[in-house]
Amino acid sequence: MDRPSRRTRAHRSTRVLRAVALCVTVACDKSADAISRVVAAPVARDTLLSPLPAPSGDATLAELPRRTVSAAYPASRRELRLDADANLQAAIDSARPGDALLLPPGAVYEGNFVLPNKGDSDDWIVIRTDVDDALLGAPGSRMTPTTAKSAMLAALVTPNQTAAITTQLGANHYRLVGVDVHVRGGVRDVNALIRFGTASSAQSTPELIARDLIVDRSWVHGSPTLELKRCIMLNSGSTAVVDSWLGECHSNQGDSQAIIGWNGPGPYLIQNNHLEASHEVVAFGGGSATIVDQSPSDITLRGNHITRPLAWKGVWQVKNLLETKHVRRLLVEGNVFENNWRDAQAGFAFVLKSENQNGDDPWTQSTDITIRYNRIRNTGNAFNLAANPSGLPAVPAARITITDNILENINVGPYEGDGHSFQLLGDLADIVVKHNTVTSANGRGAFTVMLGNPSVRRLLVQGNVLMHGGYGIKGGGTGEGTPSIDHYAPGALVRENLMVGGGDPRVYPSGNRFSASFGEVGFVDATAGNYRLAPSVLSAPAEDGITVGADIDRVESETRGAVVAP
């Protein structure tokens, strides 16, 4: 009997999901209600958590986020128009939930502004440049530096090393819309521009965590010579960064990120932004939690351009594009990741590991991470997964699902590294690498999958187009292919992959396919980035009925609009 098409299977699964969507977004994990309120919203692109492809073997797929954040624009009860010389902090202090503070275009407010705790409320305080969406851009359209200047966004400017915006303990329901957050000229270094929540021990109970906070269509940025370690810190609950441009986040005096969080519970929605930073563009973990058993959780990272300018090479230190040390239930979907090279580290685009940074959070973990429908390009290496490399007490990284991604231009100058597609190290469990397309016409690959001790438990590598490189699938001290798989990942399922540019079929599990070159594979138009496979023996469907490699139509659909000109 003919198998249903991939589109048909996905459509059936989506119908089932719609029936349970409210449970997924609202009812699950009720114990977190005191930490962050999640607004029920119609099933739409920013709330729909679509199902993963069917698993194979006994590997457990990553769990998707249980909750998300509604970024729907709130209604205001009262609009208050401020003068350009108004005392903005006084206006914020006197504002009531439901107020919109409208800032005149071109106004500059210098200070270190604090968002106070007004008590529990479901009404929002909006702080916004007083221009129509016709100038600002409608919700869902990304702010850019060009738009920010033409719309004359009101500026919130820190005159010193302290953040421009911070929150009091328990502050909630603030939305920043169409504002330009930056640093006064002459300041040389700043730790963070926006701090939501705090990393201090004062944040000691769920009720004290700032929550329900949104940055919307805003420009948050440093300057070319500024040492800026963070654009936005998320140590909060129920927070979103949407439709914004975060740029010039760089430092040589410590790690810098566009977005980082370690002392908040989430959920977080990071959607349709331009994000650039020198060390890790987006990171979770790396600091101590002040509430026992709290983890940054239920995070959706979707539709963003996660990058850095090549002009930073040799100027600002670089590590990777996305790093997790402590995270639970992270969905990374429909983003474009690009521009990474060997510098302060080896040049992996993704570093996913459990790391109890200060030795005081034994519940630290990186678990249930789903990375799908992304385009990943211009990087020295791709994925580095490690269970718990520091050896301090932690929950080993587990349940990481990497499916339907396009990886291109791996280890091609000036984006040099070692050319490792996947590096799997140390007691990982439930790692699924399925239906990805890894290609690099001029790249110098070393390993398809580099394995290391101790062994990986329940590994599935299926239906991928992979770059063989110099060593293929291999671990130290063992032969390529089956000997390494049996030693470092006993019981792993490695099948129906198309290995390109090397490899001896006799030393790999049966059912895998091999091609001498990418030119022989039969991409429709690789030079134009079209990695659809023409029908052939090499591209025949895998056991699951799906053509080898990524779902190119879905990747293109999900990443459409992720890259926007400045």
N, C-alpha and C positions, 0 to 999 in steps of 0.2 A: 504494500500500500504506500502511496506517495506520502512523504512527510509534509506537514504544514510548513509554509514558508516562514522565514525568520520574522517578517512583518506580521503575519497572522498570529504566530505564537506570542509576539510582544503585545499585539492588540488584545488577545484573550487575557493575558496576564494583567494588562492595564485595567480592563473592565473589572476584574476581581479586586484589584487594588483600590479602585474608586469606592467600592463598597465598604472598605475598612479604613478609608483615609482619615476620618476623624479620630479613630482610635490611634492611628500612627502619630497624628500631629498634636493631639490634645490629651487623650485619656491615659496613655502609657506613662509609666514612671511617675505616679501621682505623688510619691514622696518628695519630689522636687518642687511641688507647687509653692512652697514657702520661699524658695530660692528665686524662681523666675516664673512669671505668668506668661503663658503662651496663648496668643489670641487665635481662636478658631477662625479659619479662613476657608473660602471656597477652594476646591481642588484646582490648582493652577500651577504654572511652571515653577513658582517659588515655593510651593508646598507639596507638590506631587513627588513622592519618593518611589520611582518606578522600580520594578523588580529586576534582579540580576538574572543572567542566563542560568539555565539549569546546571547544577553541579555534576561532576563526574568523580567516580571513586569515593573515598571516604573523607576527603578534605571538606571542612566546614566553611561555607562562604561567610564573609564579613557581614555583621548586622548593620543595617542602615540606620541613620539617625532616627530616634524615636520622636523627637520634637523638632520644631523649626520656629522661625520668627516671622510674623506677618509684618511686612513693610508697607502696608496700606496707609495712605496719607490720612491723618486725622482731621476731623472737623474742629474748628475753633469756635469758642463761645464769644470771645472778645479779641479785637485786633488793636494793638497799641503801637502807634508809629513813633519811633524815637528820632530825636534830632541827632545830627552828626557829632555834636559836642556833649551828648547826654552821658550820664554816668551809667554805663552798661551794667556794672555789678549791682548797683542800686535797683535798676530796672528788673534784673533777674531775681533779686531778693524779694521784691514786692509783687512779682508776677504770681498769678493764681493758676492752678491747673485748668486747662482749657484756653489759656491766653496764647496769642501769637505776638511775639515781639518782632516788629518789622523794622529793619535797619536800612537807612537810606543808601542807595547805590553809591559806591565810592567812599563811604565813611570808613575811617580807620579807628578802631578801639584798641588801645594798648593796655595790657594788664595781664594778670594771672587770674582768670575768671573761674569761679567756683559755682557749680550747680548744686544748690542746697536741697536738703531733704524736706519736701513739703508734706510729708505724710503719704499714706497709701491713697492712690487715686487711679482711676482708669482714664482720666483726661490728661492730655499731653500739653506741655509747654513747648511751643515751637519758636526757635530763634532763626530768623530768615532774612535774607536780603529782600527788600521790598520791590521786586520785579515780577512780572508775570511769567508763567511757564513758557510763553512764546520766546522770551529771551533766555530764561534759565534752562529750558529743555523740560519736556514733560517727564513725569516719573517713568523710569525705564530707559531714559536716554542718559548717556554718560557725560558728566562734566569734564571739560578739557581745559588746559591753560588758555587756549584761544577763546573759548566761550567765557571763561572766568573774566578775562580782560574786557571782552566786548560787553558783557553784562554788568561790568563794574561791581563785582561782588564786594560786599562789605567785608572788611578784614578784621580778624581777631588776632592780635599780634602780641607775642610775648616779648617784653623788653629785656629779658634776662635768661638765666639758665633754667628757670622753672617753667613748667608746662603752661601753655596758653589756656587750657581748659582742664579742670579736674572736677571730681564729684565728691560731695560729702558722703559719709556712710549712709547707706539706705536710700540715697537719692534715686528717683525713678521718674520715668515718662518725660524725657527730654529728647527733642529732635532738632538737630542742626541741619539747616537746609540752605544750600547755595551760599556758603560762607568760604572765605579765603583765610586759612589758618596758617600762619607762618611766623618767622622770627625777625625782630628788628635788625637792621643792618648794624654791623659792628660786634654783635654777639658771636662768639667763636664756637661754642659747643652747647648742646642742649640734649638732655636725656630723652625727653619725649615731648611731643606737641599736644597730644590729647591723652589723658589718663582716665579711663573709665574703671571705677573700682580702685582698689589699692592692694599693694603687696605687703602692707604692714600688718603686724599682729593685731591691730585694732579691728580688722575685719575677721572677727572671731566666731560669728554665728551667721546662719543663712539670712536672718532678717537685716543684717548690717551690710549686705552686699548690694551695691548699686545695680539697678536693673532697668529694663525697658528703656534702652538708649539707642538712638539711631543717628548715624551720619549719612546724609542724603545729598547727592549732587553737589558735593563740595570739593574744594581744592586744598589739600593738606600737604605742605611741602617745605623742604629746606631750600638751600641755595647751593650753587656749585662748589663753594669752598667750606661750607659749614659742616662741623662734626655733629651730625644729628643721628642719635642711636635708634630712636623709634618715632614713627609717625603717629601710630595709634596703639595704645596698650589696652587689652581686653582682660581685665581682672574683675569682670562684672558678670551679671546674669542677663539673659534675654537681650542680646545686643545685635544690631545689624550695621554693616557698612555697605552702602549700595550706591551705584551709579556715580562714583566719585573717582578722583585722580589723586593718588598718593605718590609723590615723587621726591627725588633728591634726598632720599634717606640713606646716608652713608657715613662711615666713620672708620678711622684707623686706630681708634683708642678703645676698642671693644666692639662686640657684635652689634650690628644694626639691622633693623627689620622695618618693613612697612607696617606689618601687623604682627603682634605677638601677645600671647596670653598664657598665664600659668596658675593664677590664683582666683579664677572664676569658674562657675559650673556650666556656663552656657545656658541655653543653646545660643549659637552664633550663626548668623547668615552673612556671608561675604559674597556679594553678587554684583557682577557687571562693573568692575572697577579696573582701573589701570594701577598696578602695584609695582613699585620698583624699590629695591634696596640692595645694599652691597653684600652683606653677609648671608643672611637668610631672608628672602623676601617675605615669606609667611612662616611663622614658627609657633608651636605650642609646647609648653614645658620649658624647663631650663631654670626654674626657680622653685621655692618652697611653697606649698599650700598651707594656709593658716587654719584650715578646717579639716579635721581628720576625714579621710576617705573621699574627699572632694577631688574631682578630676575635670579638666576642660572636656565637655561632652556635647554630643549632638550638634555637630558643626557641618554646615553646608558651604562649600567653596565652589561657586559656579559662575561660569561665563566671564572670568577675569582674564586680563592680560598680565601675566606674572613674569617680570623681565628686569633687565637693567641695560643701560646703553653700553655698547662696546667701547665707547670713549672712556669708560671708567677703568678699562684694563690698564694695570700698572699705576693707577692713581689711587683707587680705593680697594681695600681688601675684599676678596670674594670667597664665598664658601659654597652655597647651594641655593636652590630656588624654594624648596619646601622642606622643612625639618619638623619631625615630631619627636619629642622626648617623653611627653605625657599627654595622651589624648584618648578619648573613647568615642567610638562611633563618628567617624569623619568620612564625609562624602566629598570627593574631589571630582567634579564633573563639568565637561564642556569648556575647559580653560585652554588657553595657549600659554605654554611655558617655553621660554627661550632665553638664550644668551647666558651661558655658564661655562667656566673654564677653570683649569687647575690654578690655584693661587694659595690662599691660606689653608685650603684642604684640597682633596684630590680632584674635585670638579664633578661630583655627582649632582644631578638635578634634584633627586629625592634622597633624603636620608631619613629613614623610618626606624626608630629604635625606642626601647624603654631605657630611660636613664634617670635615676634618682639623683639629681644634680648635687644636692647638698647632703645626701645620706639620711635625710629625716622623713622621707615620705615613702615607706615601703610598699604602698599601694600604687606607686607610679607605674604606668603601663602605656604602651601604644598598641591598642587592640581595636579590632573591627574598623579597619580602614579600607574604603572602597575607592579606587582610582579608575575612572572609566570615561570614554568618549573625549579624551584630551588630545591635543596636538602638542608634542614635545620635540623641540628642535634646537639645534645649535648648542650642544652641550658635550663636554668631554667624556662624561659617563652618564648613565641613566639612573638606575635604582640601586641603592645600597640599603639593605635590610639587615638589622642585627637585633638579637633577642634582648641582650642586656650587657653591652660591652664593658661598662664600668665595673661590673661585679658587685656593686652595692645592692642592698635588698630592693627588689623590684619584681613586678609581674612580667615575665618575658613577653616580648612582642609576639602577637598571634592574630590569626584571622585577618590576613591582608589579601585583598582581592584586586588584581590588576587586570583589567579586561577592556578590549576594544579601544586601545590607544594607538595613535600613530607616532612613532619615534623616528626622526629623520635628522640627517646631518650630524651623526654622532662622531666625535673626535675628528672634526675637520677644522683646520686652521681658519681663523684664530681661536677656535673654541676647543683647545686641546685638553686631553686627559689621557686615560688609558684605553678608552674604547670599550669599557665593560658595560654590557647591556643590563645584566642583573647580577648583583653580588649578594649572596645569602649566607649569613654568618651566625652561628651559635644558637642552637636550641630553639629556633623558630618553630612555629606550629601552624598548620592550616594556611599554607601559602598557595594561592591560586593565581597562575599566570596564564591567561586564556585569551586567544583571538586578538593578539596585538600584532601590529606590523612594524618591524624594526628594519630600517633601511638606511644606507649611507653609501651613496655611489662612490665617494672618494675617501671614505673614512678608513681608519686603521684600527680595526677591532682587535681586542685581545681575547676576551672571553664572551661567550654567549651567556653562560651562567657560571659564575665563580662560586664554588662551594667551600665551606670551612667548618672546622670542629666547633662545638659538638654537632651532631647530626640534625638535619631538618626533619621534623615529623609531619607527615601528611602533606606532601608537596604534589601539586598538579601543574604540569606544563603541557598545554594542549592547544592545537589548532593555530599556532602562531607562525608568522613569517619572521625568521630570526637571522641575524648576521652571525656567521660562524666565527669570524675572527681567527686569531692564531691558535686558540686552544679549544674552542667549542665549549661544551659542558665539562667542567673539570675541577677537581680539588687537588690540593698539594699532596704529592707523594703517591698518587694513583693515576691510572691511565684515563684517557679521555673517554667520555660516554658512559657505558654501563658500569665499568669498574668504579668510577667516581660516584655515580648515582647510588650504587649499592652500598658504598662505604659511607657517604656523607648524607644520603637521604634514603635510607632503606625503605622499600615499599612505595617509593614515589612512582607516579604515573607520568611518563614523558612520552607523548605519542602524537602522531598526526601533525607534527610540526614540519614546516618547510625550512630547512637549513640552507643558507645561501653562502657561497664563497668558500667552501671547504667541507671537511667531514667525511668519514668513512662509514657508510651504512652498516658495515659489519660490526662496528663497536658500539652501536646505539640500539636501544630497544626497537623491535620491529614496528613497522607502520609509519615511521618518520620518513620524510622525503628530503632529497638533497639536490641542489642546483649549483652549478659552477660559478654563476655570476648573477647579479641582479638583472642584467640585460636579458638573460635567458628566462627569467621568471615570467615575464609577460604583463608587466604593469601597463595600464592603458596609456599613461603619459607621466612617467616619473619626473621628468624635467620640470613639469608644471605642478608637481605635487599631487598628481592623481594616481593613487596607489591601488585603484581597483584592479583586480586580476582578470585578464581575459580567460575564458574557459580553456582548460587544458588539464592534462594529467596532474601537473603540479598543483593546480588550484582546486582540484576536486574537493567536494565537501568532506569535512571530517566526520567522525562518528556521530556527532551531535546534529548532523545535517546542515551545518553552516560552512560556507567556504572558508578556507584557511585565511588567517589575517583578520584585521579589524573590520568592523562594519563601517565602511568609509562613508556611506550616506549619512549614518547617524553621527559620526564624528564631525562631518562638515556641517550638518544641521545644528549640532550643539555648540560648535565653536564659531558659527557665523556671527559676526559683530563683536567678537571678543577683542579684536585689535582695532583700535580707533586712533586716527591721527591726532597729534596734539593740537 
